[in-house]
Amino acid sequence: MHGVLYATGSGEATWYDLAREVSRLTGAGPDRERLLSGAAFPRPAPRPAYSVLAHDRRPDIGLPAPRDRRVTPHEALPRIRKESPLRETP
């Protein structure tokens, strides 16, 4: 197999979904994000209205099934806080 394989956790989420989850986990409050249409952010190239990465090729190349994408922020946030040079000092 040649080329690039993009991999994600299982399930689907928008950037908005991810931002809401991170805000919830950090205690930033539920009204911090605002849902905007893609038209609010013009891009040089057109973007599809709906696009997700598929997971169906992972078994073909010996990769395990993807983990639930909702687990990652819970695991990553404490690590980011610990390793960030911008972390708050007590």
N, CA, C and O atoms as CSV, one atom per row, in Angstrom:
chain,resi,resn,atom,element,x,y,z
A,1,MET,N,N,0.833,-1.170,0.000
A,1,MET,CA,C,0.000,0.000,0.000
A,1,MET,C,C,0.882,1.238,0.000
A,1,MET,O,O,1.873,1.309,0.727
A,2,HIS,N,N,0.518,2.193,-0.806
A,2,HIS,CA,C,1.245,3.450,-0.891
A,2,HIS,C,C,0.280,4.599,-0.666
A,2,HIS,O,O,-0.926,4.452,-0.862
A,3,GLY,N,N,0.802,5.730,-0.260
A,3,GLY,CA,C,-0.029,6.910,-0.094
A,3,GLY,C,C,-0.160,7.303,1.355
A,3,GLY,O,O,0.599,6.864,2.219
A,4,VAL,N,N,-1.135,8.133,1.595
A,4,VAL,CA,C,-1.374,8.673,2.930
A,4,VAL,C,C,-2.708,8.151,3.443
A,4,VAL,O,O,-3.708,8.155,2.724
A,5,LEU,N,N,-2.713,7.709,4.676
A,5,LEU,CA,C,-3.953,7.274,5.318
A,5,LEU,C,C,-4.229,8.221,6.479
A,5,LEU,O,O,-3.439,8.315,7.418
A,6,TYR,N,N,-5.339,8.910,6.407
A,6,TYR,CA,C,-5.757,9.772,7.499
A,6,TYR,C,C,-6.629,8.942,8.423
A,6,TYR,O,O,-7.524,8.230,7.967
A,7,ALA,N,N,-6.372,9.030,9.718
A,7,ALA,CA,C,-7.129,8.233,10.675
A,7,ALA,C,C,-7.712,9.131,11.758
A,7,ALA,O,O,-7.094,10.111,12.173
A,8,THR,N,N,-8.885,8.787,12.197
A,8,THR,CA,C,-9.554,9.513,13.266
A,8,THR,C,C,-10.148,8.498,14.234
A,8,THR,O,O,-10.087,7.290,14.003
A,9,GLY,N,N,-10.713,8.995,15.297
A,9,GLY,CA,C,-11.476,8.130,16.177
A,9,GLY,C,C,-12.796,7.783,15.514
A,9,GLY,O,O,-13.176,8.392,14.513
A,10,SER,N,N,-13.481,6.821,16.062
A,10,SER,CA,C,-14.750,6.413,15.469
A,10,SER,C,C,-15.824,7.455,15.743
A,10,SER,O,O,-15.705,8.269,16.658
A,11,GLY,N,N,-16.852,7.412,14.948
A,11,GLY,CA,C,-17.947,8.365,15.103
A,11,GLY,C,C,-17.720,9.596,14.247
A,11,GLY,O,O,-16.766,9.663,13.472
A,12,GLU,N,N,-18.592,10.552,14.393
A,12,GLU,CA,C,-18.514,11.783,13.626
A,12,GLU,C,C,-18.616,12.967,14.569
A,12,GLU,O,O,-19.295,12.903,15.593
A,13,ALA,N,N,-17.935,14.047,14.215
A,13,ALA,CA,C,-18.026,15.281,14.992
A,13,ALA,C,C,-17.614,16.452,14.119
A,13,ALA,O,O,-16.740,16.323,13.261
A,14,THR,N,N,-18.229,17.564,14.335
A,14,THR,CA,C,-17.829,18.783,13.654
A,14,THR,C,C,-16.802,19.498,14.531
A,14,THR,O,O,-16.592,19.117,15.682
A,15,TRP,N,N,-16.171,20.523,13.989
A,15,TRP,CA,C,-15.278,21.337,14.803
A,15,TRP,C,C,-16.064,21.980,15.946
A,15,TRP,O,O,-15.536,22.171,17.041
A,16,TYR,N,N,-17.320,22.309,15.683
A,16,TYR,CA,C,-18.190,22.875,16.717
A,16,TYR,C,C,-18.392,21.869,17.848
A,16,TYR,O,O,-18.308,22.230,19.022
A,17,ASP,N,N,-18.656,20.610,17.500
A,17,ASP,CA,C,-18.827,19.567,18.519
A,17,ASP,C,C,-17.580,19.453,19.388
A,17,ASP,O,O,-17.670,19.348,20.611
A,18,LEU,N,N,-16.420,19.474,18.743
A,18,LEU,CA,C,-15.169,19.375,19.488
A,18,LEU,C,C,-14.977,20.584,20.395
A,18,LEU,O,O,-14.588,20.431,21.553
A,19,ALA,N,N,-15.243,21.778,19.887
A,19,ALA,CA,C,-15.101,22.988,20.708
A,19,ALA,C,C,-16.034,22.951,21.912
A,19,ALA,O,O,-15.639,23.339,23.011
A,20,ARG,N,N,-17.261,22.491,21.717
A,20,ARG,CA,C,-18.214,22.395,22.829
A,20,ARG,C,C,-17.706,21.431,23.899
A,20,ARG,O,O,-17.802,21.710,25.094
A,21,GLU,N,N,-17.167,20.302,23.461
A,21,GLU,CA,C,-16.674,19.310,24.421
A,21,GLU,C,C,-15.478,19.844,25.193
A,21,GLU,O,O,-15.398,19.659,26.407
A,22,VAL,N,N,-14.557,20.496,24.519
A,22,VAL,CA,C,-13.387,21.055,25.203
A,22,VAL,C,C,-13.827,22.145,26.178
A,22,VAL,O,O,-13.319,22.209,27.298
A,23,SER,N,N,-14.751,22.991,25.776
A,23,SER,CA,C,-15.255,24.027,26.690
A,23,SER,C,C,-15.908,23.403,27.909
A,23,SER,O,O,-15.722,23.875,29.031
A,24,ARG,N,N,-16.672,22.347,27.692
A,24,ARG,CA,C,-17.320,21.664,28.818
A,24,ARG,C,C,-16.275,21.085,29.765
A,24,ARG,O,O,-16.394,21.216,30.983
A,25,LEU,N,N,-15.248,20.441,29.201
A,25,LEU,CA,C,-14.220,19.820,30.031
A,25,LEU,C,C,-13.371,20.839,30.786
A,25,LEU,O,O,-12.859,20.542,31.865
A,26,THR,N,N,-13.220,22.023,30.231
A,26,THR,CA,C,-12.399,23.052,30.882
A,26,THR,C,C,-13.215,23.966,31.776
A,26,THR,O,O,-12.661,24.827,32.460
A,27,GLY,N,N,-14.545,23.783,31.775
A,27,GLY,CA,C,-15.391,24.617,32.599
A,27,GLY,C,C,-15.596,26.014,32.035
A,27,GLY,O,O,-15.933,26.939,32.774
A,28,ALA,N,N,-15.394,26.175,30.731
A,28,ALA,CA,C,-15.492,27.499,30.107
A,28,ALA,C,C,-16.929,27.968,29.934
A,28,ALA,O,O,-17.158,29.145,29.658
A,29,GLY,N,N,-17.882,27.095,30.087
A,29,GLY,CA,C,-19.282,27.502,29.974
A,29,GLY,C,C,-19.893,27.098,28.641
A,29,GLY,O,O,-19.196,27.029,27.629
A,30,PRO,N,N,-21.180,26.836,28.639
A,30,PRO,CA,C,-21.845,26.292,27.451
A,30,PRO,C,C,-22.100,27.305,26.340
A,30,PRO,O,O,-22.386,26.910,25.210
A,31,ASP,N,N,-22.004,28.601,26.635
A,31,ASP,CA,C,-22.327,29.602,25.612
A,31,ASP,C,C,-21.094,30.252,25.006
A,31,ASP,O,O,-21.198,31.315,24.394
A,32,ARG,N,N,-19.963,29.652,25.161
A,32,ARG,CA,C,-18.719,30.220,24.645
A,32,ARG,C,C,-18.615,30.101,23.121
A,32,ARG,O,O,-18.016,30.967,22.484
A,33,GLU,N,N,-19.169,29.078,22.539
A,33,GLU,CA,C,-19.080,28.855,21.100
A,33,GLU,C,C,-20.348,29.318,20.410
A,33,GLU,O,O,-21.432,29.334,20.994
A,34,ARG,N,N,-20.185,29.687,19.179
A,34,ARG,CA,C,-21.337,30.051,18.351
A,34,ARG,C,C,-21.238,29.265,17.055
A,34,ARG,O,O,-20.183,29.220,16.421
A,35,LEU,N,N,-22.321,28.662,16.675
A,35,LEU,CA,C,-22.365,27.885,15.445
A,35,LEU,C,C,-22.536,28.842,14.265
A,35,LEU,O,O,-23.502,29.602,14.208
A,36,LEU,N,N,-21.590,28.797,13.327
A,36,LEU,CA,C,-21.630,29.639,12.139
A,36,LEU,C,C,-21.621,28.775,10.895
A,36,LEU,O,O,-21.163,27.632,10.928
A,37,SER,N,N,-22.115,29.306,9.822
A,37,SER,CA,C,-22.079,28.558,8.567
A,37,SER,C,C,-20.682,28.688,7.955
A,37,SER,O,O,-19.926,29.598,8.297
A,38,GLY,N,N,-20.360,27.792,7.070
A,38,GLY,CA,C,-19.089,27.856,6.368
A,38,GLY,C,C,-18.931,29.120,5.551
A,38,GLY,O,O,-17.807,29.541,5.276
A,39,ALA,N,N,-20.034,29.732,5.160
A,39,ALA,CA,C,-19.987,30.972,4.382
A,39,ALA,C,C,-19.374,32.116,5.194
A,39,ALA,O,O,-18.904,33.099,4.622
A,40,ALA,N,N,-19.378,31.992,6.514
A,40,ALA,CA,C,-18.805,33.032,7.361
A,40,ALA,C,C,-17.279,33.037,7.291
A,40,ALA,O,O,-16.642,33.996,7.728
A,41,PHE,N,N,-16.696,31.984,6.750
A,41,PHE,CA,C,-15.246,31.860,6.635
A,41,PHE,C,C,-14.880,31.514,5.195
A,41,PHE,O,O,-14.647,30.349,4.874
A,42,PRO,N,N,-14.830,32.520,4.332
A,42,PRO,CA,C,-14.506,32.241,2.921
A,42,PRO,C,C,-13.144,31.563,2.796
A,42,PRO,O,O,-12.195,31.923,3.493
A,43,ARG,N,N,-13.060,30.601,1.922
A,43,ARG,CA,C,-11.828,29.851,1.673
A,43,ARG,C,C,-11.473,29.951,0.196
A,43,ARG,O,O,-12.352,30.161,-0.641
A,44,PRO,N,N,-10.186,29.802,-0.133
A,44,PRO,CA,C,-9.797,29.860,-1.537
A,44,PRO,C,C,-10.395,28.719,-2.371
A,44,PRO,O,O,-10.671,28.888,-3.559
A,45,ALA,N,N,-10.587,27.574,-1.746
A,45,ALA,CA,C,-11.156,26.423,-2.458
A,45,ALA,C,C,-12.514,26.089,-1.867
A,45,ALA,O,O,-12.702,26.221,-0.657
A,46,PRO,N,N,-13.464,25.661,-2.686
A,46,PRO,CA,C,-14.773,25.276,-2.141
A,46,PRO,C,C,-14.645,24.061,-1.224
A,46,PRO,O,O,-13.828,23.171,-1.462
A,47,ARG,N,N,-15.447,24.039,-0.198
A,47,ARG,CA,C,-15.456,22.920,0.750
A,47,ARG,C,C,-16.800,22.219,0.690
A,47,ARG,O,O,-17.831,22.865,0.499
A,48,PRO,N,N,-16.798,20.903,0.851
A,48,PRO,CA,C,-18.076,20.186,0.837
A,48,PRO,C,C,-18.904,20.523,2.071
A,48,PRO,O,O,-18.361,20.833,3.131
A,49,ALA,N,N,-20.205,20.460,1.924
A,49,ALA,CA,C,-21.095,20.734,3.050
A,49,ALA,C,C,-20.981,19.645,4.116
A,49,ALA,O,O,-21.205,19.911,5.297
A,50,TYR,N,N,-20.637,18.431,3.713
A,50,TYR,CA,C,-20.530,17.306,4.653
A,50,TYR,C,C,-19.368,16.432,4.221
A,50,TYR,O,O,-19.348,15.937,3.094
A,51,SER,N,N,-18.409,16.238,5.099
A,51,SER,CA,C,-17.314,15.323,4.777
A,51,SER,C,C,-16.773,14.746,6.077
A,51,SER,O,O,-16.522,15.474,7.037
A,52,VAL,N,N,-16.602,13.454,6.094
A,52,VAL,CA,C,-16.021,12.765,7.238
A,52,VAL,C,C,-14.979,11.789,6.720
A,52,VAL,O,O,-15.029,11.367,5.565
A,53,LEU,N,N,-14.044,11.435,7.574
A,53,LEU,CA,C,-13.047,10.445,7.193
A,53,LEU,C,C,-13.605,9.054,7.473
A,53,LEU,O,O,-14.212,8.809,8.516
A,54,ALA,N,N,-13.390,8.163,6.533
A,54,ALA,CA,C,-13.869,6.790,6.688
A,54,ALA,C,C,-12.838,5.952,7.443
A,54,ALA,O,O,-11.654,6.288,7.467
A,55,HIS,N,N,-13.289,4.875,8.051
A,55,HIS,CA,C,-12.418,3.992,8.824
A,55,HIS,C,C,-12.283,2.613,8.192
A,55,HIS,O,O,-11.618,1.743,8.755
A,56,ASP,N,N,-12.892,2.399,7.048
A,56,ASP,CA,C,-13.008,1.050,6.499
A,56,ASP,C,C,-11.699,0.435,6.024
A,56,ASP,O,O,-11.651,-0.784,5.858
A,57,ARG,N,N,-10.644,1.192,5.798
A,57,ARG,CA,C,-9.387,0.611,5.318
A,57,ARG,C,C,-8.451,0.197,6.443
A,57,ARG,O,O,-7.458,-0.486,6.191
A,58,ARG,N,N,-8.734,0.580,7.643
A,58,ARG,CA,C,-7.833,0.269,8.759
A,58,ARG,C,C,-7.554,-1.225,8.893
A,58,ARG,O,O,-6.388,-1.606,9.001
A,59,PRO,N,N,-8.572,-2.090,8.892
A,59,PRO,CA,C,-8.284,-3.527,9.018
A,59,PRO,C,C,-7.456,-4.060,7.847
A,59,PRO,O,O,-6.685,-5.004,8.017
A,60,ASP,N,N,-7.606,-3.471,6.673
A,60,ASP,CA,C,-6.865,-3.927,5.500
A,60,ASP,C,C,-5.357,-3.783,5.662
A,60,ASP,O,O,-4.594,-4.524,5.042
A,61,ILE,N,N,-4.925,-2.843,6.484
A,61,ILE,CA,C,-3.481,-2.628,6.659
A,61,ILE,C,C,-3.012,-2.998,8.064
A,61,ILE,O,O,-1.908,-2.641,8.477
A,62,GLY,N,N,-3.857,-3.713,8.787
A,62,GLY,CA,C,-3.454,-4.235,10.086
A,62,GLY,C,C,-3.592,-3.280,11.261
A,62,GLY,O,O,-3.028,-3.528,12.327
A,63,LEU,N,N,-4.334,-2.191,11.084
A,63,LEU,CA,C,-4.555,-1.276,12.203
A,63,LEU,C,C,-5.774,-1.715,13.008
A,63,LEU,O,O,-6.727,-2.257,12.448
A,64,PRO,N,N,-5.748,-1.484,14.305
A,64,PRO,CA,C,-6.911,-1.850,15.117
A,64,PRO,C,C,-8.092,-0.938,14.809
A,64,PRO,O,O,-7.944,0.118,14.195
A,65,ALA,N,N,-9.248,-1.367,15.245
A,65,ALA,CA,C,-10.450,-0.541,15.081
A,65,ALA,C,C,-10.242,0.786,15.796
A,65,ALA,O,O,-9.573,0.827,16.829
A,66,PRO,N,N,-10.796,1.863,15.272
A,66,PRO,CA,C,-10.603,3.159,15.919
A,66,PRO,C,C,-11.328,3.238,17.250
A,66,PRO,O,O,-12.385,2.638,17.442
A,67,ARG,N,N,-10.738,3.989,18.160
A,67,ARG,CA,C,-11.383,4.221,19.453
A,67,ARG,C,C,-12.461,5.277,19.288
A,67,ARG,O,O,-12.464,6.030,18.314
A,68,ASP,N,N,-13.355,5.324,20.222
A,68,ASP,CA,C,-14.432,6.308,20.207
A,68,ASP,C,C,-13.820,7.704,20.300
A,68,ASP,O,O,-13.041,7.979,21.214
A,69,ARG,N,N,-14.160,8.571,19.379
A,69,ARG,CA,C,-13.574,9.908,19.323
A,69,ARG,C,C,-13.916,10.747,20.558
A,69,ARG,O,O,-13.238,11.738,20.825
A,70,ARG,N,N,-14.930,10.381,21.300
A,70,ARG,CA,C,-15.300,11.140,22.489
A,70,ARG,C,C,-14.355,10.900,23.662
A,70,ARG,O,O,-14.370,11.665,24.626
A,71,VAL,N,N,-13.531,9.852,23.598
A,71,VAL,CA,C,-12.591,9.543,24.670
A,71,VAL,C,C,-11.356,10.437,24.603
A,71,VAL,O,O,-10.791,10.796,25.636
A,72,THR,N,N,-10.941,10.791,23.407
A,72,THR,CA,C,-9.683,11.506,23.211
A,72,THR,C,C,-9.589,12.825,23.970
A,72,THR,O,O,-8.576,13.047,24.633
A,73,PRO,N,N,-10.582,13.715,23.917
A,73,PRO,CA,C,-10.430,14.971,24.675
A,73,PRO,C,C,-10.242,14.742,26.176
A,73,PRO,O,O,-9.508,15.485,26.827
A,74,HIS,N,N,-10.893,13.730,26.722
A,74,HIS,CA,C,-10.763,13.434,28.150
A,74,HIS,C,C,-9.344,13.008,28.488
A,74,HIS,O,O,-8.843,13.316,29.569
A,75,GLU,N,N,-8.691,12.298,27.568
A,75,GLU,CA,C,-7.321,11.848,27.800
A,75,GLU,C,C,-6.304,12.931,27.455
A,75,GLU,O,O,-5.288,13.068,28.136
A,76,ALA,N,N,-6.569,13.690,26.414
A,76,ALA,CA,C,-5.596,14.671,25.934
A,76,ALA,C,C,-5.531,15.927,26.792
A,76,ALA,O,O,-4.446,16.472,26.996
A,77,LEU,N,N,-6.659,16.395,27.294
A,77,LEU,CA,C,-6.680,17.670,28.006
A,77,LEU,C,C,-5.762,17.694,29.229
A,77,LEU,O,O,-5.017,18.661,29.388
A,78,PRO,N,N,-5.776,16.690,30.097
A,78,PRO,CA,C,-4.844,16.730,31.235
A,78,PRO,C,C,-3.381,16.754,30.788
A,78,PRO,O,O,-2.548,17.419,31.404
A,79,ARG,N,N,-3.081,16.036,29.730
A,79,ARG,CA,C,-1.700,16.011,29.222
A,79,ARG,C,C,-1.309,17.370,28.644
A,79,ARG,O,O,-0.195,17.845,28.867
A,80,ILE,N,N,-2.214,17.989,27.911
A,80,ILE,CA,C,-1.944,19.315,27.350
A,80,ILE,C,C,-1.721,20.321,28.468
A,80,ILE,O,O,-0.797,21.132,28.408
A,81,ARG,N,N,-2.557,20.267,29.473
A,81,ARG,CA,C,-2.405,21.189,30.604
A,81,ARG,C,C,-1.055,21.004,31.285
A,81,ARG,O,O,-0.405,21.980,31.658
A,82,LYS,N,N,-0.638,19.765,31.446
A,82,LYS,CA,C,0.616,19.466,32.128
A,82,LYS,C,C,1.819,19.923,31.312
A,82,LYS,O,O,2.786,20.441,31.870
A,83,GLU,N,N,1.766,19.736,29.991
A,83,GLU,CA,C,2.928,19.992,29.144
A,83,GLU,C,C,2.946,21.377,28.507
A,83,GLU,O,O,3.948,21.754,27.899
A,84,SER,N,N,1.878,22.136,28.628
A,84,SER,CA,C,1.793,23.438,27.957
A,84,SER,C,C,2.692,24.469,28.631
A,84,SER,O,O,2.668,24.615,29.853
A,85,PRO,N,N,3.489,25.189,27.827
A,85,PRO,CA,C,4.305,26.270,28.414
A,85,PRO,C,C,3.437,27.455,28.832
A,85,PRO,O,O,3.913,28.355,29.524
A,86,LEU,N,N,2.171,27.465,28.418
A,86,LEU,CA,C,1.269,28.566,28.742
A,86,LEU,C,C,0.347,28.242,29.911
A,86,LEU,O,O,-0.578,28.999,30.202
A,87,ARG,N,N,0.596,27.126,30.577
A,87,ARG,CA,C,-0.300,26.728,31.656
A,87,ARG,C,C,-0.271,27.755,32.780
A,87,ARG,O,O,0.716,28.459,32.994
A,88,GLU,N,N,-1.384,27.809,33.480
A,88,GLU,CA,C,-1.502,28.753,34.583
A,88,GLU,C,C,-0.676,28.269,35.772
A,88,GLU,O,O,-0.581,27.069,36.029
A,89,THR,N,N,-0.096,29.193,36.471
A,89,THR,CA,C,0.650,28.838,37.675
A,89,THR,C,C,-0.254,29.048,38.894
A,89,THR,O,O,-1.032,30.002,38.935
A,90,PRO,N,N,-0.151,28.163,39.878
A,90,PRO,CA,C,-1.031,28.272,41.052
A,90,PRO,C,C,-0.695,29.460,41.898
A,90,PRO,O,O,-1.341,29.692,42.920
